[in-house]
Amino acid sequence: MDNATIERIIDNHQCEASSLIQILLDIQNELHWLPTEALEMVSEKLRVPMSRIQHTATFYKAFSLVPKGRHEINVCMGTACHVRGAPRVLDVVQNITGIRPGETDPEMKFSLDTVNCLGCCALGPVMEIDEQHLGKLVPDMAADLLKNYD
Amino acid sequence: MINSPAELEQLRQDILSKRDPGKSRISVCAGAGCLATGASKVISAFDAEIEKQGLKGEVSTKGTGCPGFCERGPVVVIDPEETCYLQVTPKDVPEIVSRTIKERKVIERLLYVDPATNEKAVRESDIPFYRNQERNIIGNNSKIDPKCIDDYLALGGYSALAKVLFRMTSEQVVEEVRKSGLRGRGGGGFPTGIKWDAARNAPAEAKYVIVNADEGDPGAFMDRAVLEGNPHSILEGLIIGAYAIGSHEGYVYVRQEYPLALENVGIAIRQAEEYGFLGRNILGSGFDFNVKVHRGAGAFVCGEETALLLSLEGRPGEPRSRPPYPATRGLWGKPTNINNVETWANVPLIINRGADWFNRFGTEKSKGTKIFSLVGKIKNTGLVEVPMGVTLRDIIYKIGDGIPGGKKFKAVQTGGPAGGCIPEQHLDIAVDFDELVKAGAIMGSGGMIVMDEDTCMVDVARYFLNFLTQESCGKCSPCREGVKQMHRILTNITEGRGKEGDIELLEELAMSTGSASLCALGRSAPNPVLSTIRYFRHEYEAHIREKRCPSYCCKELVSYYIDPEKCQACLVCMRKCTSEAIAGAKHRIHVIDQAKCNKCGTCFEVCPARFGAVIRLTGEAEPVPGAIPDELRIVVRKKEAKKEARKEAEQEAEKEAR
């Protein structure tokens, strides 16, 4: 972990405790997770107790306290995708990756998550792999798509 | 920096005079939906092609906000003719430039074809999807490059702000908004004028105004479309509200899941500051106002205003009880007014055109238009803006063009996780705040999810309760425990463990959760359960009594089976099976290993219709037949021959047995 990066992020927000969430979001964007050392630095600099940082970091879904895999899969579980068969797509993705939402496989290849709506309902069921939208999915197509990643 | 309304008008005239209305303008939707289908490649293809064909400077290209017709994206509109091309790909671009731009001819194959009449629609406004709407707010999206403030000014932008600052008192502004009958678009439906009045009258030095852009309802994306497509309209509304209330500091609370919205709002704020619509002494009026953007970090409950306020302060968003309302005790304990994106976007229109104009749209108690996101099992997925009071049937059939695949409509779910499901027999109710509540649903933020015969209503209730279980902040026990227990019972029912009395227990839990919870999340959590029980009790009963899912949706209650009489051993299902559960070979009847099957339904979908060999079974009355003996798994093409062969094999087997 790069201490200077964390310091720069904290300084961008003028070390204000009210910017805690914004700071954590920036760290999450930069590192794709929140390492304990980073949180300790934030705690020290903002003079916010670790307990409150833990509370915040576990309350909001954008934050991850474990590292992410090389490819981040977000399967949309919005209502429109749900009625168009998203649960079946998710089942297949889980079967193939061997992980459940919120987990990363031991080889650090995939991290799997569900999201509540990506807002491209016309493409549903849709999933996002490394920020690329893959739409109009059916289970066997999702299975094929996952083979393209290593 | 603009220092007076006269300078603003002068600037507007300058912008307009530089624009030749006869010149071709290409607008490509660059909203999140179209970007996902490749809009950015289309835009760069246009730029390259225009240069290649030597038209640089004569034709302008811009990425605009979402016009709403997501189903047929990327959407391209070519002005001044208003020619509308749908599902445009980069390889269509050279032809569009050479034929439509240079020769002013229409390319037939890219036009919308009305499936009912087979007639082609050239202009955007001829397409039934648009024709049946009233696009007061979203209509401007396709005319504006959201990253360019001049586009907004060209359409009369910030004239309402100038009018308010120089020709109206704050009382008059509040009164105009009150008279318009505008009600909150975020879900509550509280009269905006009354809310503003309360914040205006609250005695305090510092007050805050906030845009609630934490759009969290799954299946609702109208706020995102306005944020991405016309951010200045929201800012203008916010500054007007700040003036009316007496606030000098505001926030736009945008969920971080909307990166493009965050980007465009950020750009809009910077431009508004440069032009003098934000900051000190706005337009020389002496009024000061600043805005900051705050990113939400992924918590549905933060759409609730007291939770949103805590989140703005950098804390976990756990709602508190009201009163005191934010109008008296809000951000940092100061009077605060929070309105939804669409509510703010209505404000400049009301100021410019007057409360009486706004009043003309809508029903007695619900005025104006409302944007709905029409999604799910519907032919025309997209954003639709209609006057309050149109019927659900008109929205679903006239604008949405009905259900795809010849399926039967079952219900429409409105209002997100706090809403309810409305069945066929109520499709003729007028859509407004009060009528939807009477039907057991709510307007909510405007999500409208259409469901067909394949959607199981018990599963839908379970889906929403699962969502709410995850999103409940856990502060008050009626919500934390009540929602969890309802979810548990619903899961039991959908997985075949339902028992008599479950429906009544759900109703009882719904009652107590609904009346005892702290915030709207828990108080409205029972709606998906109660509305589905009210209209689809028979589906609950089928699950509980017969372990049957009438929609073949709940996978624990459904099995897939290959009819040996019909299987032609074509290998398709076997190859496509996602769990390697199908055994078969050429001339060997395929068999599903029920233990391995993950019920994904792929075999059912891919089995050629002329065979129809894969069948779905559900309920205790339809057990899966035992696998046929191995020696009988030969496929003989002619049906009769197959039966004979089987008879022979059976006789032989009998002989052997003897």
Interface residues (C-beta under 8 A of the other chain):
Chain A: E16 A17 S18 S19 L20 I21 Q22 L24 L25 R52 H55 T56 F59 Y60 K61 A62 F63 M77 G78 T79 A80 H82 V83 R84 G85 P87 R88 D91 V92 N95 I96 V115 N116 C117 L118 G119 C120 C121 A122 L123 G124 V126 H133 G135 V138 P139 D140 A143
Chain B: A32 G33 A36 T37 C70 E71 G73 G216 D217 P218 G219 A220 F221 R224 Q256 E257 Y258 H294 R295 A297 G298 A299 F300 S311 L312 E313 G314 R315 P316 G317 E318 S373 V375 G376 K377 T381 G382 Q413 G416 G447 I449 M451 D452 T455 V460 Y463 F464 F467 C473 K555 K576 C577 T578 S579 N598 K599 C600 G601 T602 E605 V606
